[in-house]
Amino acid sequence: MRPTIRTKRVYLPPEPEDGYRVLVDRLWPRGLRKVHLQVDLWLRDIAPSNELRKWFNHDPAKWEEFKRRYWRELAERHERIEQLLTIAATHRLTLLYSARDPDHNQAVALKEYLLRRSDR
């Protein structure tokens, strides 16, 4: 059975449909206090490296190359990937991100990576 994985901007209010909420940003989202953000887990080390994040700079023209480079980084993070797949096997998983672009961000790329891994 394929896991249910969603992505959601961290600034949107939590909903029951979110299930298990994981923040996948390396940096804490601007303007949000930890006590007000309902997250079950913050996996900052699953986020793209600082070098990759700065290179990408949320430029849609770099999206495919960003995914390729990020997936190469993710291939080295076996424990974290397995942790997320284990959560997704038993809960609805929502990957939270702070970027403004809902289509070109690390949560979207991570979701695609996780779904490909779960299909194996």
C-alpha positions as CSV (number, residue, x, y, z in Angstrom):
1,M,0.0,0.0,0.0
2,R,1.4,3.4,-1.0
3,P,1.8,5.8,1.9
4,T,-0.1,9.1,2.1
5,I,2.3,11.9,2.0
6,R,1.3,15.6,1.7
7,T,3.2,18.8,1.6
8,K,2.0,22.0,3.3
9,R,3.3,25.5,3.9
10,V,4.2,25.8,7.6
11,Y,2.3,29.1,7.9
12,L,-1.1,27.5,7.1
13,P,-3.1,26.3,10.2
14,P,-2.8,22.7,11.2
15,E,-5.7,20.4,10.3
16,P,-6.7,17.0,11.5
17,E,-6.0,15.7,8.0
18,D,-2.3,16.6,8.4
19,G,-1.6,13.5,10.5
20,Y,2.0,13.4,11.5
21,R,3.6,16.8,10.8
22,V,7.3,17.0,10.0
23,L,9.1,20.3,9.4
24,V,11.8,19.6,6.7
25,D,13.5,23.1,6.6
26,R,17.1,23.5,7.8
27,L,16.2,26.9,9.3
28,W,13.4,27.6,11.7
29,P,10.6,29.5,9.8
30,R,10.6,33.2,10.2
31,G,8.1,34.8,12.4
32,L,6.9,31.5,14.0
33,R,7.4,30.7,17.6
34,K,8.1,27.1,18.5
35,V,5.3,27.1,21.0
36,H,2.8,28.1,18.3
37,L,3.9,25.7,15.6
38,Q,2.3,22.3,15.9
39,V,4.9,19.9,14.6
40,D,5.6,16.3,15.7
41,L,9.2,16.3,14.4
42,W,11.7,18.8,13.0
43,L,14.2,17.0,10.7
44,R,16.6,19.8,9.8
45,D,19.2,17.4,8.6
46,I,16.8,16.0,5.9
47,A,16.8,19.5,4.3
48,P,19.1,20.3,1.4
49,S,22.7,21.3,2.2
50,N,23.2,25.0,2.6
51,E,25.2,25.1,-0.6
52,L,22.5,23.4,-2.6
53,R,19.8,25.6,-1.0
54,K,21.7,28.8,-1.9
55,W,22.4,27.5,-5.4
56,F,18.8,26.7,-6.1
57,N,17.4,29.9,-4.6
58,H,13.9,28.7,-5.4
59,D,14.5,29.3,-9.2
60,P,12.0,27.1,-11.1
61,A,14.4,27.0,-14.0
62,K,16.8,25.0,-11.8
63,W,14.1,22.6,-10.5
64,E,15.1,19.4,-12.3
65,E,18.8,19.9,-11.5
66,F,17.9,20.7,-7.9
67,K,15.9,17.5,-7.5
68,R,18.8,15.5,-9.0
69,R,21.3,17.0,-6.6
70,Y,19.0,16.8,-3.6
71,W,18.2,13.2,-4.2
72,R,21.9,12.5,-4.4
73,E,22.2,14.0,-0.9
74,L,19.1,12.1,0.3
75,A,20.7,8.8,-0.8
76,E,23.3,9.4,1.9
77,R,20.7,9.9,4.7
78,H,19.5,6.3,5.0
79,E,18.4,6.6,8.6
80,R,16.3,9.7,8.1
81,I,14.7,8.3,4.9
82,E,13.8,5.0,6.7
83,Q,12.4,7.0,9.7
84,L,10.1,9.0,7.4
85,L,9.0,5.9,5.5
86,T,8.2,4.1,8.8
87,I,6.1,7.1,9.9
88,A,4.4,7.2,6.5
89,A,3.6,3.5,6.7
90,T,1.4,4.0,9.8
91,H,0.3,7.6,9.7
92,R,-0.7,10.2,7.1
93,L,2.5,12.2,6.8
94,T,2.6,16.0,6.1
95,L,6.0,17.5,5.1
96,L,6.0,21.2,6.2
97,Y,8.1,23.8,4.4
98,S,8.3,27.6,4.6
99,A,9.1,28.5,1.0
100,R,6.5,30.6,-0.9
101,D,6.5,28.4,-4.0
102,P,4.2,25.4,-3.4
103,D,5.5,23.5,-6.4
104,H,9.3,24.1,-6.3
105,N,10.6,23.4,-2.8
106,Q,12.4,20.7,-0.9
107,A,9.3,19.2,0.6
108,V,7.9,18.5,-2.9
109,A,11.2,16.9,-4.0
110,L,11.4,14.9,-0.7
111,K,7.8,13.6,-1.1
112,E,8.6,12.4,-4.7
113,Y,11.8,10.8,-3.4
114,L,9.9,9.0,-0.6
115,L,7.1,7.8,-2.9
116,R,9.7,6.4,-5.3
117,R,11.4,4.6,-2.5
118,S,8.2,3.2,-1.2
119,D,7.3,1.7,-4.6
120,R,10.4,-0.5,-4.6
